Amino acid sequence: MRTRRFAWEWLITLILGFGLGLAYAWVFSPVKYVDAEPLALRDNFKDHFRSAIAAAFASNGDLERARARLTLLGDPNPAQALAAQAQRMLAAGEAFEAVQQVAMLASTLQGGVVVNPPTAIPTDRQEPAGQSSAPSISTTEASSPTIQAEPTGTPIPLLTPTLRPTHTPTPTLGAPYQLVGQDTVCDPELAEGLLQIVVINATRRQIPGAEIILTWSSGEEHIFTGLKPELGHGYADYLMAPDVTYSIRMADGGTPASGISPPTCTTTDDSTYLGGIRITFQQP
């Protein structure tokens, strides 16, 4: 009897100790994370972190710094993680500029080269196209060169050997796009009604982050190049519905592709299926 009472006393003591320990750890003194590594962030906070990295890259064009910052998130493939995030942002209707920045960084990482990198300048103001932000310098024989202030009164250091037209890099500067290719694609391995769009510049290099507008009688859709870098930096696609006629144009203007609808293709055994269309826009 004495041994049994001794065992119950120990069991009750252990339960009370365990309960008090949980109460102390969860209620009175819970764990507080201070200066946690980006790897420990939740998925939505990781998305914010990637967006901030993409915005910084769009500002300074420093690919190595962007790559180092992305490493902190521990993604197995940072380019694929960025491309997937860009698709989520696009589906959620987020701002075009933010989607474009993420897509451009993904494409640049995938290709290993900087696409239209911005030239870093020591001012945060956006400069209108065609205007120079270089400060004027007045010199005298007895004094050192002095920098005249901008109209806002903020002095700007003379550290700008080259100038860029805008603060945010834009992959579609120059003349409007021209429709240079429209081909029917009959490939049973592809999804039925697949519309493939390729956007290139004057040197035939593909352009990521370009906005394409699809319209039809009852709706409109906006898609962007560069969200599938494994298929090309200037590649975008869309599944067309049967018996629907589309008009495709670049958001920056140019020649549209009108009267686009999925063609009917025939297999070797005379069965039919919906084929696709491949369209190419080029910036002259």
VOGU-300906 format. One record per residue (C-alpha): x, y negated, z; residue in one letter; residue number from 1. Coordinates in nm, 3 decimals, decimal comma. Layout:
+---------+---------+---------+---------+-----+
|      c1 |      c2 |      c3 | residuo | num |
+---------+---------+---------+---------+-----+
|       X |       Y |       Z |       a | NUM |
...
+---------+---------+---------+---------+-----+
//
This chain:
+---------+---------+---------+---------+-----+
|      c1 |      c2 |      c3 | residuo | num |
+---------+---------+---------+---------+-----+
|   0,000 |   0,000 |   0,000 |       m |   1 |
|   0,279 |  -0,240 |   0,084 |       r |   2 |
|   0,458 |  -0,166 |  -0,244 |       t |   3 |
|   0,139 |  -0,234 |  -0,448 |       r |   4 |
|   0,082 |  -0,570 |  -0,274 |       r |   5 |
|   0,444 |  -0,663 |  -0,342 |       f |   6 |
|   0,398 |  -0,594 |  -0,717 |       a |   7 |
|   0,083 |  -0,806 |  -0,738 |       w |   8 |
|   0,251 |  -1,094 |  -0,562 |       e |   9 |
|   0,535 |  -1,088 |  -0,816 |       w |  10 |
|   0,293 |  -1,070 |  -1,110 |       l |  11 |
|   0,090 |  -1,366 |  -0,985 |       i |  12 |
|   0,412 |  -1,562 |  -0,929 |       t |  13 |
|   0,531 |  -1,493 |  -1,285 |       l |  14 |
|   0,196 |  -1,599 |  -1,435 |       i |  15 |
|   0,193 |  -1,921 |  -1,232 |       l |  16 |
|   0,553 |  -1,997 |  -1,328 |       g |  17 |
|   0,482 |  -1,935 |  -1,694 |       f |  18 |
|   0,173 |  -2,157 |  -1,685 |       g |  19 |
|   0,357 |  -2,439 |  -1,509 |       l |  20 |
|   0,640 |  -2,416 |  -1,761 |       g |  21 |
|   0,399 |  -2,447 |  -2,053 |       l |  22 |
|   0,219 |  -2,738 |  -1,889 |       a |  23 |
|   0,549 |  -2,919 |  -1,833 |       y |  24 |
|   0,672 |  -2,855 |  -2,188 |       a |  25 |
|   0,345 |  -2,938 |  -2,367 |       w |  26 |
|   0,185 |  -3,203 |  -2,144 |       v |  27 |
|   0,427 |  -3,370 |  -1,904 |       f |  28 |
|   0,744 |  -3,368 |  -2,113 |       s |  29 |
|   0,678 |  -3,260 |  -2,473 |       p |  30 |
|   0,962 |  -3,240 |  -2,723 |       v |  31 |
|   1,026 |  -3,567 |  -2,903 |       k |  32 |
|   1,213 |  -3,564 |  -3,234 |       y |  33 |
|   1,454 |  -3,853 |  -3,268 |       v |  34 |
|   1,658 |  -3,911 |  -3,587 |       d |  35 |
|   1,546 |  -3,579 |  -3,732 |       a |  36 |
|   1,703 |  -3,461 |  -4,057 |       e |  37 |
|   1,492 |  -3,505 |  -4,376 |       p |  38 |
|   1,496 |  -3,125 |  -4,406 |       l |  39 |
|   1,265 |  -3,108 |  -4,102 |       a |  40 |
|   1,001 |  -3,341 |  -4,250 |       l |  41 |
|   0,653 |  -3,226 |  -4,346 |       r |  42 |
|   0,581 |  -3,184 |  -4,716 |       d |  43 |
|   0,393 |  -3,516 |  -4,748 |       n |  44 |
|   0,678 |  -3,705 |  -4,579 |       f |  45 |
|   0,925 |  -3,532 |  -4,811 |       k |  46 |
|   0,722 |  -3,670 |  -5,103 |       d |  47 |
|   0,755 |  -4,021 |  -4,959 |       h |  48 |
|   1,130 |  -3,963 |  -4,920 |       f |  49 |
|   1,165 |  -3,854 |  -5,285 |       r |  50 |
|   0,964 |  -4,155 |  -5,401 |       s |  51 |
|   1,194 |  -4,385 |  -5,208 |       a |  52 |
|   1,499 |  -4,218 |  -5,363 |       i |  53 |
|   1,348 |  -4,251 |  -5,711 |       a |  54 |
|   1,271 |  -4,620 |  -5,650 |       a |  55 |
|   1,629 |  -4,680 |  -5,534 |       a |  56 |
|   1,763 |  -4,504 |  -5,843 |       f |  57 |
|   1,538 |  -4,715 |  -6,066 |       a |  58 |
|   1,690 |  -5,022 |  -5,902 |       s |  59 |
|   2,061 |  -4,938 |  -5,899 |       n |  60 |
|   2,105 |  -4,648 |  -6,145 |       g |  61 |
|   2,338 |  -4,466 |  -5,901 |       d |  62 |
|   2,276 |  -4,102 |  -5,992 |       l |  63 |
|   2,536 |  -3,958 |  -5,754 |       e |  64 |
|   2,386 |  -4,138 |  -5,455 |       r |  65 |
|   2,038 |  -4,021 |  -5,553 |       a |  66 |
|   2,166 |  -3,664 |  -5,586 |       r |  67 |
|   2,328 |  -3,681 |  -5,243 |       a |  68 |
|   2,010 |  -3,814 |  -5,083 |       r |  69 |
|   1,799 |  -3,541 |  -5,243 |       l |  70 |
|   2,036 |  -3,279 |  -5,103 |       t |  71 |
|   1,923 |  -3,379 |  -4,753 |       l |  72 |
|   1,575 |  -3,241 |  -4,829 |       l |  73 |
|   1,710 |  -2,892 |  -4,893 |       g |  74 |
|   1,512 |  -2,834 |  -5,214 |       d |  75 |
|   1,646 |  -2,532 |  -5,410 |       p |  76 |
|   1,599 |  -2,728 |  -5,734 |       n |  77 |
|   1,562 |  -3,106 |  -5,677 |       p |  78 |
|   1,471 |  -3,172 |  -6,043 |       a |  79 |
|   1,182 |  -2,925 |  -6,034 |       q |  80 |
|   1,066 |  -3,060 |  -5,698 |       a |  81 |
|   1,058 |  -3,413 |  -5,842 |       l |  82 |
|   0,875 |  -3,300 |  -6,157 |       a |  83 |
|   0,614 |  -3,116 |  -5,948 |       a |  84 |
|   0,569 |  -3,422 |  -5,729 |       q |  85 |
|   0,522 |  -3,643 |  -6,035 |       a |  86 |
|   0,245 |  -3,413 |  -6,154 |       q |  87 |
|   0,076 |  -3,430 |  -5,812 |       r |  88 |
|   0,105 |  -3,809 |  -5,811 |       m |  89 |
|  -0,040 |  -3,826 |  -6,161 |       l |  90 |
|  -0,333 |  -3,602 |  -6,063 |       a |  91 |
|  -0,393 |  -3,818 |  -5,754 |       a |  92 |
|  -0,409 |  -4,135 |  -5,967 |       g |  93 |
|  -0,111 |  -4,306 |  -5,805 |       e |  94 |
|   0,054 |  -4,612 |  -5,958 |       a |  95 |
|   0,211 |  -4,560 |  -6,300 |       f |  96 |
|   0,536 |  -4,728 |  -6,196 |       e |  97 |
|   0,586 |  -4,488 |  -5,904 |       a |  98 |
|   0,506 |  -4,183 |  -6,121 |       v |  99 |
|   0,742 |  -4,309 |  -6,390 |       q | 100 |
|   1,027 |  -4,355 |  -6,143 |       q | 101 |
|   0,992 |  -4,000 |  -6,007 |       v | 102 |
|   0,962 |  -3,852 |  -6,358 |       a | 103 |
|   1,267 |  -4,042 |  -6,485 |       m | 104 |
|   1,482 |  -3,924 |  -6,193 |       l | 105 |
|   1,368 |  -3,565 |  -6,252 |       a | 106 |
|   1,454 |  -3,588 |  -6,622 |       s | 107 |
|   1,791 |  -3,750 |  -6,553 |       t | 108 |
|   1,884 |  -3,478 |  -6,303 |       l | 109 |
|   1,775 |  -3,208 |  -6,546 |       q | 110 |
|   1,977 |  -3,356 |  -6,831 |       g | 111 |
|   2,277 |  -3,461 |  -6,625 |       g | 112 |
|   2,290 |  -3,806 |  -6,786 |       v | 113 |
|   2,135 |  -4,135 |  -6,686 |       v | 114 |
|   1,850 |  -4,237 |  -6,917 |       v | 115 |
|   1,860 |  -4,613 |  -6,975 |       n | 116 |
|   2,034 |  -4,682 |  -6,642 |       p | 117 |
|   1,975 |  -5,028 |  -6,499 |       p | 118 |
|   2,264 |  -5,264 |  -6,449 |       t | 119 |
|   2,296 |  -5,349 |  -6,081 |       a | 120 |
|   2,276 |  -5,717 |  -6,005 |       i | 121 |
|   2,309 |  -5,888 |  -5,666 |       p | 122 |
|   1,962 |  -6,045 |  -5,669 |       t | 123 |
|   1,629 |  -5,884 |  -5,586 |       d | 124 |
|   1,426 |  -6,114 |  -5,808 |       r | 125 |
|   1,282 |  -5,978 |  -6,132 |       q | 126 |
|   1,420 |  -6,171 |  -6,427 |       e | 127 |
|   1,186 |  -6,241 |  -6,721 |       p | 128 |
|   1,296 |  -6,098 |  -7,053 |       a | 129 |
|   1,516 |  -6,327 |  -7,255 |       g | 130 |
|   1,622 |  -6,548 |  -6,963 |       q | 131 |
|   1,961 |  -6,549 |  -6,804 |       s | 132 |
|   2,008 |  -6,536 |  -6,429 |       s | 133 |
|   2,378 |  -6,617 |  -6,438 |       a | 134 |
|   2,455 |  -6,917 |  -6,215 |       p | 135 |
|   2,609 |  -7,224 |  -6,374 |       s | 136 |
|   2,952 |  -7,326 |  -6,254 |       i | 137 |
|   3,088 |  -7,678 |  -6,235 |       s | 138 |
|   3,463 |  -7,720 |  -6,204 |       t | 139 |
|   3,687 |  -8,014 |  -6,136 |       t | 140 |
|   4,059 |  -8,051 |  -6,152 |       e | 141 |
|   4,092 |  -8,081 |  -5,772 |       a | 142 |
|   3,835 |  -7,829 |  -5,649 |       s | 143 |
|   3,747 |  -7,460 |  -5,687 |       s | 144 |
|   3,449 |  -7,352 |  -5,897 |       p | 145 |
|   3,119 |  -7,396 |  -5,717 |       t | 146 |
|   2,795 |  -7,215 |  -5,781 |       i | 147 |
|   2,484 |  -7,425 |  -5,832 |       q | 148 |
|   2,176 |  -7,304 |  -5,648 |       a | 149 |
|   1,869 |  -7,165 |  -5,822 |       e | 150 |
|   1,554 |  -7,380 |  -5,801 |       p | 151 |
|   1,449 |  -7,173 |  -5,500 |       t | 152 |
|   1,755 |  -7,290 |  -5,309 |       g | 153 |
|   1,902 |  -6,941 |  -5,268 |       t | 154 |
|   2,267 |  -6,918 |  -5,383 |       p | 155 |
|   2,351 |  -6,623 |  -5,607 |       i | 156 |
|   2,705 |  -6,482 |  -5,610 |       p | 157 |
|   2,877 |  -6,476 |  -5,947 |       l | 158 |
|   2,901 |  -6,097 |  -5,975 |       l | 159 |
|   2,703 |  -6,031 |  -6,291 |       t | 160 |
|   2,927 |  -5,935 |  -6,585 |       p | 161 |
|   2,623 |  -5,795 |  -6,768 |       t | 162 |
|   2,257 |  -5,882 |  -6,747 |       l | 163 |
|   1,947 |  -5,669 |  -6,784 |       r | 164 |
|   1,608 |  -5,800 |  -6,898 |       p | 165 |
|   1,400 |  -5,658 |  -6,612 |       t | 166 |
|   1,452 |  -5,537 |  -6,257 |       h | 167 |
|   1,279 |  -5,204 |  -6,318 |       t | 168 |
|   1,418 |  -4,988 |  -6,603 |       p | 169 |
|   1,164 |  -4,931 |  -6,876 |       t | 170 |
|   1,217 |  -4,642 |  -7,119 |       p | 171 |
|   1,008 |  -4,802 |  -7,392 |       t | 172 |
|   1,163 |  -5,138 |  -7,468 |       l | 173 |
|   1,155 |  -5,276 |  -7,820 |       g | 174 |
|   0,922 |  -5,233 |  -8,113 |       a | 175 |
|   0,595 |  -5,037 |  -8,084 |       p | 176 |
|   0,600 |  -4,665 |  -8,158 |       y | 177 |
|   0,533 |  -4,516 |  -8,498 |       q | 178 |
|   0,367 |  -4,185 |  -8,574 |       l | 179 |
|   0,638 |  -3,988 |  -8,757 |       v | 180 |
|   0,512 |  -3,632 |  -8,731 |       g | 181 |
|   0,185 |  -3,439 |  -8,709 |       q | 182 |
|   0,194 |  -3,062 |  -8,755 |       d | 183 |
|  -0,047 |  -2,775 |  -8,704 |       t | 184 |
|   0,088 |  -2,504 |  -8,473 |       v | 185 |
|  -0,050 |  -2,150 |  -8,507 |       c | 186 |
|   0,122 |  -1,947 |  -8,236 |       d | 187 |
|  -0,083 |  -1,688 |  -8,046 |       p | 188 |
|   0,175 |  -1,699 |  -7,766 |       e | 189 |
|   0,078 |  -2,057 |  -7,680 |       l | 190 |
|  -0,234 |  -2,168 |  -7,496 |       a | 191 |
|  -0,531 |  -2,225 |  -7,727 |       e | 192 |
|  -0,586 |  -2,589 |  -7,821 |       g | 193 |
|  -0,244 |  -2,700 |  -7,694 |       l | 194 |
|  -0,158 |  -3,056 |  -7,795 |       l | 195 |
|   0,219 |  -3,112 |  -7,782 |       q | 196 |
|   0,357 |  -3,465 |  -7,795 |       i | 197 |
|   0,723 |  -3,562 |  -7,830 |       v | 198 |
|   0,840 |  -3,921 |  -7,787 |       v | 199 |
|   1,183 |  -4,023 |  -7,919 |       i | 200 |
|   1,378 |  -4,344 |  -7,969 |       n | 201 |
|   1,556 |  -4,475 |  -8,278 |       a | 202 |
|   1,850 |  -4,235 |  -8,225 |       t | 203 |
|   1,608 |  -3,941 |  -8,183 |       r | 204 |
|   1,677 |  -3,906 |  -7,812 |       r | 205 |
|   1,371 |  -3,808 |  -7,611 |       q | 206 |
|   1,224 |  -4,071 |  -7,380 |       i | 207 |
|   1,096 |  -3,971 |  -7,033 |       p | 208 |
|   0,827 |  -4,158 |  -6,845 |       g | 209 |
|   0,646 |  -4,281 |  -7,158 |       a | 210 |
|   0,270 |  -4,325 |  -7,114 |       e | 211 |
|   0,037 |  -4,169 |  -7,372 |       i | 212 |
|  -0,337 |  -4,242 |  -7,390 |       i | 213 |
|  -0,584 |  -3,985 |  -7,523 |       l | 214 |
|  -0,939 |  -4,097 |  -7,598 |       t | 215 |
|  -1,247 |  -3,920 |  -7,725 |       w | 216 |
|  -1,617 |  -4,000 |  -7,749 |       s | 217 |
|  -1,691 |  -3,937 |  -7,382 |       s | 218 |
|  -1,366 |  -3,991 |  -7,199 |       g | 219 |
|  -1,005 |  -4,097 |  -7,171 |       e | 220 |
|  -0,689 |  -3,938 |  -7,028 |       e | 221 |
|  -0,340 |  -4,074 |  -6,954 |       h | 222 |
|  -0,041 |  -3,840 |  -6,964 |       i | 223 |
|   0,334 |  -3,898 |  -6,931 |       f | 224 |
|   0,645 |  -3,751 |  -7,085 |       t | 225 |
|   0,920 |  -3,597 |  -6,874 |       g | 226 |
|   0,701 |  -3,403 |  -6,630 |       l | 227 |
|   0,818 |  -3,074 |  -6,783 |       k | 228 |
|   1,193 |  -3,135 |  -6,827 |       p | 229 |
|   1,252 |  -2,770 |  -6,911 |       e | 230 |
|   1,062 |  -2,835 |  -7,237 |       l | 231 |
|   1,222 |  -3,173 |  -7,308 |       g | 232 |
|   1,263 |  -3,513 |  -7,145 |       h | 233 |
|   1,024 |  -3,673 |  -7,395 |       g | 234 |
|   0,773 |  -3,387 |  -7,396 |       y | 235 |
|   0,410 |  -3,396 |  -7,280 |       a | 236 |
|   0,116 |  -3,168 |  -7,348 |       d | 237 |
|  -0,259 |  -3,149 |  -7,307 |       y | 238 |
|  -0,521 |  -2,876 |  -7,360 |       l | 239 |
|  -0,774 |  -2,991 |  -7,617 |       m | 240 |
|  -1,134 |  -2,879 |  -7,591 |       a | 241 |
|  -1,297 |  -2,714 |  -7,894 |       p | 242 |
|  -1,522 |  -2,929 |  -8,114 |       d | 243 |
|  -1,378 |  -3,251 |  -7,969 |       v | 244 |
|  -1,198 |  -3,511 |  -8,179 |       t | 245 |
|  -0,920 |  -3,709 |  -8,012 |       y | 246 |
|  -0,728 |  -4,027 |  -8,078 |       s | 247 |
|  -0,373 |  -4,041 |  -7,939 |       i | 248 |
|  -0,171 |  -4,357 |  -7,897 |       r | 249 |
|   0,123 |  -4,486 |  -7,698 |       m | 250 |
|   0,039 |  -4,724 |  -7,413 |       a | 251 |
|   0,304 |  -4,966 |  -7,545 |       d | 252 |
|   0,131 |  -4,990 |  -7,881 |       g | 253 |
|   0,208 |  -4,872 |  -8,229 |       g | 254 |
|   0,057 |  -4,637 |  -8,485 |       t | 255 |
|  -0,209 |  -4,406 |  -8,332 |       p | 256 |
|  -0,289 |  -4,050 |  -8,434 |       a | 257 |
|  -0,661 |  -4,033 |  -8,508 |       s | 258 |
|  -0,901 |  -3,750 |  -8,588 |       g | 259 |
|  -0,707 |  -3,491 |  -8,389 |       i | 260 |
|  -0,889 |  -3,168 |  -8,307 |       s | 261 |
|  -0,772 |  -2,811 |  -8,245 |       p | 262 |
|  -0,740 |  -2,619 |  -8,572 |       p | 263 |
|  -0,866 |  -2,269 |  -8,635 |       t | 264 |
|  -0,588 |  -2,015 |  -8,686 |       c | 265 |
|  -0,604 |  -1,655 |  -8,807 |       t | 266 |
|  -0,407 |  -1,357 |  -8,678 |       t | 267 |
|  -0,274 |  -1,069 |  -8,885 |       t | 268 |
|  -0,590 |  -0,867 |  -8,814 |       d | 269 |
|  -0,811 |  -1,153 |  -8,942 |       d | 270 |
|  -0,934 |  -1,258 |  -8,598 |       s | 271 |
|  -0,943 |  -1,631 |  -8,524 |       t | 272 |
|  -0,828 |  -1,846 |  -8,236 |       y | 273 |
|  -0,775 |  -2,215 |  -8,159 |       l | 274 |
|  -0,435 |  -2,338 |  -8,268 |       g | 275 |
|  -0,246 |  -2,644 |  -8,155 |       g | 276 |
|  -0,114 |  -2,976 |  -8,282 |       i | 277 |
|   0,237 |  -3,116 |  -8,244 |       r | 278 |
|   0,272 |  -3,492 |  -8,271 |       i | 279 |
|   0,591 |  -3,699 |  -8,270 |       t | 280 |
|   0,609 |  -4,071 |  -8,191 |       f | 281 |
|   0,930 |  -4,262 |  -8,258 |       q | 282 |
|   1,043 |  -4,606 |  -8,153 |       q | 283 |
|   1,207 |  -4,779 |  -8,449 |       p | 284 |
+---------+---------+---------+---------+-----+
//
